[in-house]
Amino acid sequence: MPTDRTTAGPDVSRQIRVPTEVQRRPLTRDEARVVVTQIRDSPKITGYSPAEWTGRRDTFALVRTDTGELLGALLVHHLIGNWCEIAVMHILEEHRGQGHGRRLMRSALSALAPAGKRQLMFFTPGPIAVMADDYGFQVYDDESAFCAGRPSRWFFLKVVYKIQWRWSLYRLREIRRKRRELNCSFAFQVGLLEPGPPEHLPQTTRAR
């Protein structure tokens, strides 16, 4: 099953100091190579293949507008039925702690909202859980809590979703490798965002 496929570094409110924009496009091969290399060392992400980052999935790239440098990327897995998944959000290690994760997440959620799909996200407790709550996701402690009393959710998550998500030899190999080399447990919370207009997304982080 999925890992926390979202890595953004510390949850901070420091102002972004560089001009950025979010582009809805596949990553270039060079960009994908950097992202995949960093993700291979993360115990919180199973990993998506270079082919998925370069065109097989719906991808958002956060770049510096003055240099074109990639700062982070977000990958969306469109699922059977009225569902999609924020499969990976990854801010490159050297650019963390500047608020880039929130900029990327909000832009992607706003772009996805008109499709009217329910959106899933899997993550470990911490900064991403805070972000999920801030952006309106209903957060469940685990998959059992997400499915409790809802047979349709159980069928979707345990059958429909699993078939689609596991349809990748690359990902299955990475799961086995990370369990062996990084001692990954793959225990995650589940976030669900129901369809709604993009205006419901907060412009700023709530004070905590």
C-alpha positions, 0 to 999 in steps of 0.5 A, a space after each residue: 500500500 502507499 507510503 507518505 508520498 509527500 515530503 516538504 520539509 519543516 512546516 514554516 511560514 517564512 516568506 518565499 524569497 525567490 519568484 516562483 510559478 507552478 507549471 502543470 507539465 511533465 518533468 524533463 528527463 533531467 528534472 525527473 532524474 533528480 527527483 527520483 534520485 532523492 526519493 530513492 533515499 526517502 523512507 516515507 515514499 515508495 517512489 514513482 518511476 521516471 516514466 511517470 514523472 515525464 508524462 504518464 501521470 498528471 504532474 505539477 512543477 514548481 520552478 523559479 521564474 527567473 532561472 527556470 530551476 526546479 524547486 519541487 514537483 507534485 504528481 497526481 494519480 487519476 483513479 477509476 471513478 470520481 477519485 484522484 490521489 495526490 500521489 507525491 509532493 516532493 520539494 528538493 532538499 536544498 529548497 526546503 523550509 521556504 514555504 514552497 510545499 504550500 505554494 505547490 499544494 495549493 496551486 495543484 488543488 486549485 487546478 484539480 478542483 474543477 474536475 469535481 473529484 474526491 482527492 486522497 492523500 496518504 502521509 505520516 503525522 507531522 507537517 504534511 498532516 498539518 497541511 492536509 488539515 489546513 487545506 480541508 482534508 478530512 484526516 483519518 488515523 489509518 485505512 481502517 478508520 477511513 473505511 469504517 462503516 463504508 463498504 463502498 470505500 472499503 471496496 474502492 481502497 482495498 480492490 480498485 485502488 490497489 489494482 491501479 496503484 500496484 500496476 508498476 513493477 518499479 514501485 513493487 521493487 522499491 517497496 521491497 527494497 525500502 522494507 529491506 534496506 530502510 526498514 519501512 513500515 508503511 503505516 499512514 494516515 489517510 486524507 480525503 478532500 471532498 469536491 468543492 470550488 477552489 475558493 474554499 482553499 485558504 490563502 494563508 496558513 491558520 495561526 497555530 
